[in-house]
Amino acid sequence: MLFGFDRGLKPGFTGFLALVGVGMASGPLLADITDAPKAGQSSIKVETVASGLASPWGLQFLSGGRFLVSERPGKLRVVSADGSISKPVSGVPKVYARGQGGLLDVRLAPDFEKTGTIYLSFSEKTKSGRSRTAVACAKLILEGDGGRLEDVKIIWRQKPEIGTAHHFGSRIVIAKDGSLFVTLGDRGQQSKYTQDPSTTVGKVVRINTDGSAHQDNPKFKGGPKYKKWAPEVWSMGHRNIQGAALDKASGALWTAEHGARGGDELNQPRSGRNYGWAEISYGRHYSGLKIGAGTKKAGFEQPVYYWDPSIATSGLMIYTGDLFPQWKGNIFVGGLNGQLLARLVMKDEPKGREVVAEEALLRGRGQRIRDVRQGPDGAVYVLTDAPEGDLLRITPGK
């Protein structure tokens, strides 16, 4: 099915073609084939690597074909190449597993093979009964079919703590110099904190591996209303970023951000820029009321691309592998409410990279897509969001 949209509907967009690949439902360890006959559509094979993961959130790759998976209720698991799931890794910090909170992203340090260092993002309950997003580092000791964490240290905490249980963010992306980008949601407070650069709510922060502010972060005042720009803050005005990845060629950060009722965004956050929430948006409040000034206002950045209606974006990957040569440079974004994996075809334009086409993969399976990663084998791996979620592997079809 092909859908045409008017030019200019999405910022930076020179035309749109939705290429929809329809998948068939499958049981555990069975494969299903999507072989779309129309030109430009992808032929893929989808295999279930593992089933029964408890609301899986973050995915990383270990040696020997194993996987490291975070489960939102607070457990870290090792999944073997044959799909068996380990008992919980011990030593994981206590998490605030309520609402959208819990154990969220997991990331291996660049020197993981030597040091065993990993980073975790999670929601943490405070003494006041409120909560915040926190980042910890630890040493992962793999043993048997599982393992344990040692030397666990919480290196960074979001401020201020807030009494809600949603919009925690929170992806971790390792920059070229080894520092960490961490994405933070607005906690449902809208512009009260997102437009205040002295807080780390509704922001992207850049920190060193010890939690200190990166030396290249913006160094200026927040303007006449706000006298302080928190040293960790990289960019501001974000609603809830749950997808983020680094373009390895350019070193640029890309993010996928939840809108409200429409207005999910693909952004390339830049140092010191304001991305507008909740002063501008391409969506509306759930009540149907207009958000802020509408879609544009001086001083606020436009998204590279947006979705309306919302697909509830989560998980973002930039493909660089050889298994799908036609996908190189494409950006993949998971859709929760949309129950799809969006493949965005990118093109370099004078004003920057733009989206020139979108293909909806995995639609028809009825699964919420939480995370997407490129594996060492060039295959695309996906986590589905459910109390008994799956780890899927996508390879070329026949």
C-alpha positions as CSV (number, residue, x, y, z in Angstrom):
1,M,0.0,0.0,0.0
2,L,1.4,3.4,-1.0
3,F,0.5,6.7,0.6
4,G,1.3,10.1,-0.8
5,F,1.7,13.2,1.4
6,D,1.9,16.8,0.4
7,R,5.3,18.3,0.1
8,G,6.2,20.3,3.2
9,L,4.1,18.3,5.6
10,K,7.2,17.3,7.5
11,P,10.1,19.7,8.1
12,G,13.0,19.3,5.8
13,F,11.0,16.8,3.7
14,T,11.2,16.9,-0.1
15,G,8.6,14.2,-0.7
16,F,7.3,11.1,1.1
17,L,6.7,7.5,0.1
18,A,5.5,5.0,2.7
19,L,6.7,1.5,1.8
20,V,4.8,-1.0,3.9
21,G,6.1,-4.6,4.5
22,V,3.5,-6.8,6.1
23,G,4.7,-9.6,8.4
24,M,2.9,-12.7,9.4
25,A,2.6,-13.8,13.1
26,S,4.9,-16.6,14.2
27,G,5.5,-18.7,17.3
28,P,8.7,-19.1,19.2
29,L,11.7,-20.2,17.1
30,L,9.6,-20.1,13.9
31,A,10.5,-17.8,11.0
32,D,8.1,-15.8,8.9
33,I,8.9,-14.2,5.6
34,T,7.9,-10.8,4.4
35,D,8.3,-10.6,0.6
36,A,6.7,-7.5,-0.6
37,P,6.3,-7.5,-4.4
38,K,6.3,-3.8,-5.0
39,A,9.5,-2.0,-6.0
40,G,11.5,-0.5,-3.2
41,Q,10.0,-2.7,-0.5
42,S,12.2,-4.9,1.6
43,S,12.2,-8.6,1.6
44,I,13.0,-9.8,5.2
45,K,13.1,-12.9,7.3
46,V,12.1,-12.5,11.0
47,E,13.2,-15.1,13.5
48,T,12.3,-15.3,17.2
49,V,15.6,-15.6,19.1
50,A,14.1,-15.7,22.6
51,S,10.7,-15.3,24.2
52,G,9.5,-14.7,27.7
53,L,11.6,-11.6,28.6
54,A,9.8,-9.4,31.2
55,S,9.2,-6.0,29.5
56,P,12.7,-5.9,27.9
57,W,14.0,-2.4,27.4
58,G,17.7,-2.3,26.4
59,L,19.9,-4.6,24.3
60,Q,23.6,-5.1,23.9
61,F,25.8,-7.8,22.3
62,L,28.2,-10.1,24.1
63,S,30.8,-12.5,22.7
64,G,29.9,-16.0,21.7
65,G,26.6,-14.9,20.1
66,R,25.1,-13.9,23.5
67,F,23.0,-10.9,24.4
68,L,22.6,-8.6,27.4
69,V,19.1,-7.5,28.0
70,S,17.6,-5.2,30.6
71,E,14.1,-5.9,31.9
72,R,12.1,-2.9,33.1
73,P,10.9,-4.6,36.4
74,G,14.6,-4.5,37.5
75,K,16.5,-7.5,36.2
76,L,19.4,-7.9,33.8
77,R,19.6,-11.1,31.8
78,V,22.1,-12.9,29.5
79,V,20.4,-14.6,26.6
80,S,22.5,-17.3,24.9
81,A,22.8,-17.9,21.2
82,D,20.2,-20.7,21.4
83,G,17.7,-18.3,23.0
84,S,17.9,-19.6,26.6
85,I,17.5,-16.9,29.2
86,S,19.8,-16.8,32.3
87,K,18.7,-16.3,35.9
88,P,19.0,-12.6,36.9
89,V,22.5,-11.0,37.0
90,S,23.1,-10.2,40.6
91,G,24.1,-6.8,42.0
92,V,21.8,-4.6,39.9
93,P,20.8,-1.4,41.7
94,K,17.3,-1.2,43.2
95,V,15.0,0.5,40.7
96,Y,11.7,2.3,41.0
97,A,9.6,-0.1,38.8
98,R,6.4,1.9,38.6
99,G,4.6,3.3,35.7
100,Q,7.2,3.8,32.9
101,G,10.0,3.5,35.4
102,G,12.4,0.7,36.2
103,L,15.6,-0.7,34.8
104,L,15.9,1.0,31.4
105,D,18.9,1.2,29.1
106,V,22.1,-0.8,29.2
107,R,25.3,0.0,27.4
108,L,28.7,-1.7,27.1
109,A,31.8,0.6,27.5
110,P,34.1,0.7,24.5
111,D,36.7,-1.2,26.5
112,F,34.2,-3.7,27.8
113,E,36.2,-6.7,26.6
114,K,39.1,-5.6,28.9
115,T,37.3,-4.0,31.8
116,G,33.9,-5.5,31.8
117,T,32.4,-1.9,32.3
118,I,28.8,-1.3,31.6
119,Y,26.4,1.6,32.1
120,L,22.8,1.4,33.3
121,S,20.1,4.0,33.3
122,F,17.1,3.5,35.6
123,S,14.5,5.2,37.6
124,E,15.3,5.7,41.3
125,K,13.0,6.4,44.2
126,T,14.2,9.1,46.6
127,K,13.8,9.5,50.3
128,S,11.0,12.0,49.8
129,G,9.0,9.4,47.9
130,R,9.6,11.1,44.6
131,S,11.7,9.7,41.7
132,R,14.4,10.6,39.2
133,T,16.5,9.1,36.4
134,A,19.9,7.8,37.5
135,V,23.0,6.4,35.7
136,A,25.3,3.8,37.2
137,C,28.5,2.1,36.0
138,A,29.5,-1.4,37.1
139,K,31.8,-4.3,36.2
140,L,30.0,-7.2,34.6
141,I,31.4,-10.6,35.6
142,L,30.0,-13.3,33.2
143,E,29.9,-16.7,34.8
144,G,27.9,-19.8,33.9
145,D,24.8,-18.8,32.0
146,G,24.5,-15.4,33.8
147,G,26.8,-13.3,36.0
148,R,27.1,-10.6,38.6
149,L,27.8,-6.9,38.9
150,E,30.7,-5.6,41.0
151,D,31.9,-2.1,41.9
152,V,28.4,-0.6,41.2
153,K,28.5,3.2,41.4
154,I,25.8,5.7,40.7
155,I,27.6,8.4,38.7
156,W,24.8,10.8,37.9
157,R,21.3,11.7,39.0
158,Q,18.6,13.9,37.4
159,K,17.5,17.1,39.2
160,P,15.0,17.9,40.6
161,E,13.3,14.8,41.8
162,I,9.6,14.7,40.8
163,G,6.6,12.9,42.1
164,T,5.4,11.2,38.9
165,A,6.1,7.7,37.4
166,H,6.5,8.5,33.8
167,H,8.7,10.2,31.1
168,F,12.1,9.1,32.5
169,G,13.9,9.0,29.1
170,S,16.4,7.4,29.1
171,R,18.9,6.2,26.5
172,I,22.7,6.2,26.9
173,V,24.9,6.9,23.9
174,I,28.7,6.8,24.0
175,A,30.3,9.7,22.1
176,K,33.4,9.4,20.0
177,D,35.6,10.6,22.9
178,G,34.0,8.0,25.3
179,S,31.8,10.5,27.1
180,L,28.1,9.8,27.6
181,F,25.0,11.4,26.2
182,V,22.0,10.6,28.4
183,T,18.4,11.5,27.3
184,L,16.0,12.7,30.0
185,G,12.2,13.0,29.8
186,D,10.1,15.9,31.1
187,R,8.5,13.7,33.8
188,G,5.1,15.0,32.7
189,Q,5.8,18.5,33.9
190,Q,5.8,20.0,30.4
191,S,7.5,23.4,30.1
192,K,7.9,24.1,33.8
193,Y,11.2,22.3,33.8
194,T,12.0,21.6,30.1
195,Q,12.4,25.3,29.4
196,D,14.5,25.9,32.5
197,P,18.1,25.2,31.6
198,S,19.1,25.1,35.3
199,T,17.4,21.7,35.6
200,T,18.1,18.4,33.9
201,V,14.4,17.6,33.2
202,G,13.5,17.4,29.5
203,K,17.1,17.6,28.5
204,V,20.0,15.8,26.8
205,V,23.0,15.8,29.1
206,R,26.6,15.0,28.3
207,I,28.7,13.7,31.1
208,N,32.1,12.1,31.6
209,T,32.4,8.5,32.7
210,D,32.7,9.7,36.3
211,G,29.5,11.7,36.1
212,S,31.0,15.1,35.8
213,A,29.9,17.6,33.1
214,H,31.7,17.4,29.8
215,Q,34.1,20.2,29.1
216,D,32.6,21.0,25.7
217,N,29.0,21.5,27.0
218,P,27.4,24.9,26.4
219,K,28.7,27.6,28.8
220,F,26.3,30.5,28.9
221,K,23.4,31.8,30.9
222,G,19.9,30.8,30.2
223,G,18.7,34.3,29.5
224,P,17.0,36.9,31.6
225,K,14.4,34.5,33.0
226,Y,16.9,31.8,34.0
227,K,20.3,32.8,35.4
228,K,22.0,29.4,35.2
229,W,22.7,26.8,32.6
230,A,23.3,23.5,34.3
231,P,26.8,22.3,33.3
232,E,25.7,18.8,32.3
233,V,23.0,20.1,29.8
234,W,23.7,19.6,26.1
235,S,20.3,20.5,24.7
236,M,16.9,21.3,26.1
237,G,13.2,21.5,25.4
238,H,12.6,17.7,25.0
239,R,9.5,15.8,26.0
240,N,10.6,12.2,26.3
241,I,13.5,10.7,24.3
242,Q,13.5,6.9,24.3
243,G,15.6,6.4,21.1
244,A,19.1,7.7,20.5
245,A,22.2,6.7,18.5
246,L,25.5,8.1,17.3
247,D,26.2,8.6,13.6
248,K,29.7,7.0,13.7
249,A,30.8,8.8,10.5
250,S,30.0,12.3,11.7
251,G,29.8,11.8,15.4
252,A,26.4,13.5,15.5
253,L,23.7,12.4,17.9
254,W,20.3,11.5,16.6
255,T,17.2,11.0,18.8
256,A,13.6,9.9,18.6
257,E,11.2,11.7,20.9
258,H,7.7,11.0,22.0
259,G,5.1,13.6,21.1
260,A,1.8,13.8,22.8
261,R,-1.2,13.2,20.6
262,G,0.9,13.3,17.5
263,G,4.2,15.1,17.0
264,D,6.7,12.4,17.6
265,E,10.1,13.8,16.4
266,L,13.3,12.7,14.8
267,N,16.0,15.2,15.9
268,Q,19.7,15.8,15.7
269,P,20.3,17.6,19.0
270,R,23.0,20.2,18.9
271,S,24.9,21.9,21.6
272,G,23.0,24.7,23.3
273,R,19.8,24.4,21.1
274,N,16.2,24.4,22.4
275,Y,13.8,21.9,20.8
276,G,10.7,23.6,21.9
277,W,8.7,21.4,24.2
278,A,6.1,22.5,25.4
279,E,6.2,25.8,23.5
280,I,5.9,24.3,20.0
281,S,4.9,20.9,18.7
282,Y,3.4,19.2,15.7
283,G,0.9,17.4,17.9
284,R,-1.8,18.3,20.3
285,H,-2.4,17.6,24.0
286,Y,-4.4,14.4,24.7
287,S,-7.4,16.7,25.4
288,G,-7.2,17.9,21.8
289,L,-6.1,21.4,22.8
290,K,-3.3,23.2,21.0
291,I,0.2,23.0,22.4
292,G,1.9,26.3,23.0
293,A,2.3,28.6,20.0
294,G,1.7,25.8,17.5
295,T,4.4,24.3,15.2
296,K,6.9,27.2,15.0
297,K,8.3,30.0,17.2
298,A,11.5,32.0,17.0
299,G,14.3,30.6,19.1
300,F,13.1,27.0,18.8
301,E,14.5,24.3,16.6
302,Q,12.4,22.4,14.0
303,P,12.5,18.5,14.0
304,V,14.2,16.8,11.1
305,Y,11.0,14.7,10.7
306,Y,7.8,14.0,12.6
307,W,5.0,11.5,12.9
308,D,1.3,12.6,13.1
309,P,-0.5,10.6,14.4
310,S,2.0,9.3,16.9
311,I,3.7,5.9,16.6
312,A,5.1,6.3,20.1
313,T,8.8,6.2,19.2
314,S,11.3,4.1,21.1
315,G,14.7,2.8,20.1
316,L,16.8,4.2,17.3
317,M,19.6,2.7,15.2
318,I,21.7,3.9,12.2
319,Y,22.5,1.0,10.0
320,T,26.1,0.5,8.8
321,G,26.3,-3.2,8.1
322,D,26.9,-5.2,4.9
323,L,24.0,-7.7,5.3
324,F,21.6,-5.1,3.9
325,P,23.7,-3.0,1.7
326,Q,20.6,-1.1,0.5
327,W,19.9,0.0,4.1
328,K,23.3,1.6,4.7
329,G,22.8,5.0,6.3
330,N,19.1,4.4,7.0
331,I,17.7,5.3,10.4
332,F,15.5,2.8,12.2
333,V,13.0,3.8,14.9
334,G,10.8,1.5,16.9
335,G,7.1,2.2,17.3
336,L,5.2,1.2,20.5
337,N,1.7,2.3,19.7
338,G,2.4,2.0,16.0
339,Q,3.5,-1.6,16.5
340,L,6.1,-1.2,13.7
341,L,9.8,-0.7,12.9
342,A,10.1,2.5,10.8
343,R,13.0,2.5,8.3
344,L,13.9,6.1,7.3
345,V,15.8,6.5,4.1
346,M,18.2,9.5,4.5
347,K,19.7,11.8,2.0
348,D,22.4,14.5,2.4
349,E,21.1,17.9,1.5
350,P,22.7,21.4,1.8
351,K,20.8,22.0,5.0
352,G,21.7,18.6,6.5
353,R,20.4,15.1,6.3
354,E,16.8,14.7,5.4
355,V,14.2,11.8,5.3
356,V,13.2,11.0,1.8
357,A,11.1,7.8,2.4
358,E,9.8,5.6,5.1
359,E,9.1,1.9,5.2
360,A,7.0,0.3,7.9
361,L,8.5,-3.1,8.8
362,L,7.0,-5.7,11.2
363,R,3.5,-4.1,10.9
364,G,0.9,-6.8,11.3
365,R,2.7,-8.7,14.0
366,G,0.8,-6.8,16.7
367,Q,4.0,-6.2,18.7
368,R,5.2,-3.0,20.3
369,I,8.8,-2.3,19.3
370,R,10.9,-1.1,22.3
371,D,14.6,-1.3,21.1
372,V,16.4,-1.8,17.8
373,R,20.2,-2.6,17.4
374,Q,22.5,-3.7,14.7
375,G,24.3,-7.0,15.6
376,P,27.9,-7.9,14.9
377,D,26.6,-10.1,12.1
378,G,24.9,-7.2,10.3
379,A,21.4,-8.4,11.2
380,V,18.9,-6.1,12.9
381,Y,17.8,-7.2,16.3
382,V,14.6,-5.9,18.0
383,L,13.1,-6.1,21.5
384,T,9.3,-6.2,21.7
385,D,7.6,-4.5,24.7
386,A,5.3,-6.9,26.5
387,P,5.2,-8.7,29.9
388,E,6.6,-11.7,27.9
389,G,8.6,-9.9,25.2
390,D,10.6,-11.3,22.4
391,L,14.1,-10.8,21.0
392,L,13.7,-10.9,17.2
393,R,16.4,-11.2,14.4
394,I,15.8,-9.6,11.0
395,T,17.8,-10.9,8.0
396,P,17.3,-10.7,4.2
397,G,14.4,-12.7,2.9
398,K,14.4,-14.9,-0.2
